[in-house]
Amino acid sequence: MLIRYKKSFEKIAMGLLSFMPEEKDVKKLLQTIKEYETNENWQLYLWKEEDILGAIGIRINDNQEAVIQHITVNPSHRNSGIGKKMVEEVKQQLGSKYSVCSNTNTEAFVTRCES
């Protein structure tokens, strides 16, 4: 189930986002989390089953696009379809208001989810 990020999930979200290559640097990671907390156009969702297993970050831009800019799954739960479920649920939730697309960092993964 996809749930909206809140401050109480900060450490979990940072841990998940740190698996993304461009978020390895702690300073960059802190900036990213701060952006999700303060910018209303940046929305972070967490995938929860019994535990929180994944995160997907969206940036809403001016031309009604919801750009998937982060997507990550706990390494011990990869290859079980969680990433694909997150993409599908984001499209289901936002697809009526926005065109959901990817950026260069998430393009390859999102394309694999669609095939």
KESE-240011 format. One record per residue (C-alpha): residue number from 0; chain; x, y, z; residue in three letters. Coordinates in pm, whole numbers, m for minus. Example, Ala and Ser with C-alpha at 12.3 -4.5 7.8 and 13.67 -1.06 7.14 Angstrom:
# residues 2
0, A, 1230, m450, 780, ALA
1, A, 1367, m106, 714, SER
***
This chain:
# residues 115
0, A, 0, 0, 0, MET
1, A, 127, 346, m91, LEU
2, A, 131, 596, 196, ILE
3, A, 230, 963, 195, ARG
4, A, 564, 1050, 356, TYR
5, A, 556, 1230, 690, LYS
6, A, 837, 1354, 913, LYS
7, A, 812, 1053, 1148, SER
8, A, 930, 834, 856, PHE
9, A, 1238, 1049, 788, GLU
10, A, 1506, 795, 883, LYS
11, A, 1336, 513, 691, ILE
12, A, 1290, 734, 384, ALA
13, A, 1651, 851, 397, MET
14, A, 1770, 492, 425, GLY
15, A, 1567, 390, 121, LEU
16, A, 1667, 692, m87, LEU
17, A, 2033, 632, m4, SER
18, A, 2019, 319, m224, PHE
19, A, 1984, 547, m529, MET
20, A, 2325, 624, m685, PRO
21, A, 2269, 1002, m699, GLU
22, A, 2168, 1011, m330, GLU
23, A, 2478, 846, m180, LYS
24, A, 2617, 1172, m40, ASP
25, A, 2461, 1252, 300, VAL
26, A, 2449, 1626, 228, LYS
27, A, 2261, 1565, m99, LYS
28, A, 2029, 1318, 74, LEU
29, A, 1941, 1570, 346, LEU
30, A, 1866, 1833, 78, GLN
31, A, 1639, 1589, m103, THR
32, A, 1442, 1500, 211, ILE
33, A, 1411, 1870, 301, LYS
34, A, 1275, 1939, m48, GLU
35, A, 1010, 1667, m6, TYR
36, A, 914, 1815, 331, GLU
37, A, 891, 2179, 222, THR
38, A, 807, 2191, m150, ASN
39, A, 442, 2117, m223, GLU
40, A, 533, 2013, m579, ASN
41, A, 756, 1734, m446, TRP
42, A, 565, 1434, m311, GLN
43, A, 724, 1131, m150, LEU
44, A, 532, 808, m103, TYR
45, A, 637, 498, 86, LEU
46, A, 536, 139, 9, TRP
47, A, 414, m37, 320, LYS
48, A, 329, m400, 362, GLU
49, A, 411, m515, 716, GLU
50, A, 716, m287, 703, ASP
51, A, 807, 4, 479, ILE
52, A, 986, m156, 184, LEU
53, A, 1012, 112, m82, GLY
54, A, 986, 479, m173, ALA
55, A, 879, 669, m481, ILE
56, A, 926, 1042, m525, GLY
57, A, 727, 1259, m763, ILE
58, A, 782, 1617, m878, ARG
59, A, 482, 1800, m1022, ILE
60, A, 589, 2046, m1291, ASN
61, A, 412, 2335, m1462, ASP
62, A, 287, 2144, m1764, ASN
63, A, 77, 1900, m1561, GLN
64, A, 338, 1625, m1549, GLU
65, A, 411, 1410, m1246, ALA
66, A, 776, 1316, m1293, VAL
67, A, 899, 1006, m1110, ILE
68, A, 1236, 1129, m987, GLN
69, A, 1315, 869, m721, HIS
70, A, 1219, 504, m691, ILE
71, A, 1385, 258, m459, THR
72, A, 1316, m72, m286, VAL
73, A, 1491, m228, 12, ASN
74, A, 1755, m460, m144, PRO
75, A, 1629, m766, 43, SER
76, A, 1285, m718, m119, HIS
77, A, 1393, m642, m475, ARG
78, A, 1272, m847, m773, ASN
79, A, 938, m913, m604, SER
80, A, 733, m656, m799, GLY
81, A, 724, m380, m536, ILE
82, A, 874, m116, m767, GLY
83, A, 624, m201, m1039, LYS
84, A, 337, m184, m787, LYS
85, A, 454, 161, m674, MET
86, A, 465, 290, m1032, VAL
87, A, 120, 146, m1108, GLU
88, A, m35, 292, m792, GLU
89, A, 115, 637, m854, VAL
90, A, m26, 628, m1206, LYS
91, A, m363, 521, m1069, GLN
92, A, m368, 797, m806, GLN
93, A, m225, 1082, m1015, LEU
94, A, m302, 972, m1370, GLY
95, A, m637, 1147, m1387, SER
96, A, m484, 1486, m1298, LYS
97, A, m132, 1453, m1434, TYR
98, A, 63, 1280, m1705, SER
99, A, 298, 1047, m1514, VAL
100, A, 647, 1017, m1665, CYS
101, A, 1006, 949, m1562, SER
102, A, 1331, 1143, m1558, ASN
103, A, 1672, 1024, m1680, THR
104, A, 1747, 856, m1345, ASN
105, A, 1424, 654, m1337, THR
106, A, 1351, 609, m1708, GLU
107, A, 1500, 263, m1753, ALA
108, A, 1317, 121, m1450, PHE
109, A, 981, 282, m1535, VAL
110, A, 1009, 157, m1894, THR
111, A, 1069, m200, m1767, ARG
112, A, 761, m167, m1544, CYS
113, A, 545, m78, m1841, GLU
114, A, 645, m379, m2051, SER
***
